[in-house]
Amino acid sequence: MGEYEDTLIDIKKSLGLVPGFMEALPKDVLIHDWPLFKKYTLGESKIPAKYRELMGLAVAANIKCPYCALFHMSAAKMYGATKEELAEIAFLASYTSRWSAMIHGQHYPYETFAKETEQIGAHLSKAAKK
């Protein structure tokens, strides 16, 4: 068997089927991307699976992708995300996007923002030590 066929076998073993959206990819792309998908969706990394999926859900909300939202919502639930965590993620996704729009709309100088962010971080670190 070849590398592509071995990849298909591994996908089917891991997911129970080879999704059509994966089969539709060029063979070399699937061979390359499957190990990354498997590691960062099904495996272990530095970030716990539930948190990875909550981040994916927040991104999906901002890019307004129903495919990503469905997948990451389902995976987050599978990894133990609660109804309360899912609600908070929806809020946080909108909150980050809203502040981004406000700051961009002002054409706020990035250098000033970076300096102020550093000052805020120093203040919060000092306050946390008290």
N, C-alpha and C positions, 0 to 999 in steps of 0.2 A: 504494500500500500504506500501511497504517497503522503506527503505532509498535509495536503488539503483534506484527504480522506481521513487521516488520523485526527485532524482538527474537528471534522464533522462528528466523528465517533465520540470524541471527548465532550463536545457540546451536548450531544444527545444523552450521554451518560450523566452529565452534570445537570441538565435542565429538563430531561425527560423527552425532549424533542429538539429539532433544529428549527428555530423560528425563521419564518420566511424572510424577515428583514435582514437576518444574518446571511442566509443563503444568497440573497440578492447582491451582496457585496462582492467586489472582485476577489478572486481567490487569495491573492497575495495580501490584501487588506485584512481579510478574515484570519488568515494564518498569523498575521502580526498582532491584530487587535484582540483576538480571543484570549490569549494569556493575560492581557491587562484587564479585560472585562472580568475574567474568572477570579483574578487576584483581588481586584478592588470592589467587586460586587458580591462574590461568593466566599472570598477568603479573608485572611487576616492582614491588616496593615497597621500602621502606627495609630490610626484613628479607628475607634470602635465602629463596627458596622452600622449600628443605629444612627450614630452621629454622621457618618458618611451619607446615609440615605436622607437624613433630615437636611443636610446641606444640598444634596441633589434636588430635593423637593423645593427648597428655597430658590435655587437657580431656575428650576422649571417654572415656578410661579412668575419669576421676572422675565423669562424669555417667552412666557405664555405658550409652552409646548404641552399639549394634552397627552402626548405619548410619554414624555418624561415625567409629567405630574402623576399619571396613573402608575407607571413603573415604580417611581421612588416612594409614592404614598404606600403602595402595596408592600414594597420591600421594608420600608420603615416600620410598618405594622408588624410584619413578619419578625423583625428584629426587636420588637417590644415597645415601639413608640406608643405612647398613650394618646387618647383623644385630646388631652390638655396640651401635650407637647406638639401635636399636629396643628392645633389652633394657634399656639404661640409662634410656630414656624411661619404660618401664613401671615401673621402680623409682622414678624421680624423681616420677612421678605419685602413686604410693602413699605415698612419703615425705612429700611436701608435705601430702597429705590426712591422714596419720597425725599429723603435728605439729600441724596445725590442730585435729584432734579433741582432742588432749591439752591444748592451750592453751585452747580453748573449754571443755573439761570442767572446767578449773580456775577458770573465770570470771576469768582473769587480767586485771588492769586494762590497758586499751589504752594509756593514757598512760604507764604504767610500761614496757610493752613497747616503745613508740615511743622512749622515752628510752634504754632499754638497747640497742635496735637502733642508735641514733645513736652510742652509746659503743663498741659493737662495731665499727661501720664506721670510726670514727676510729682505733681500735686496729689494725685490719687494714690501713688505709691507711698508717699510720705504719710498721708492720712490713714492708709491701711495698716501702717506700722504702729500707730498710736493705740 
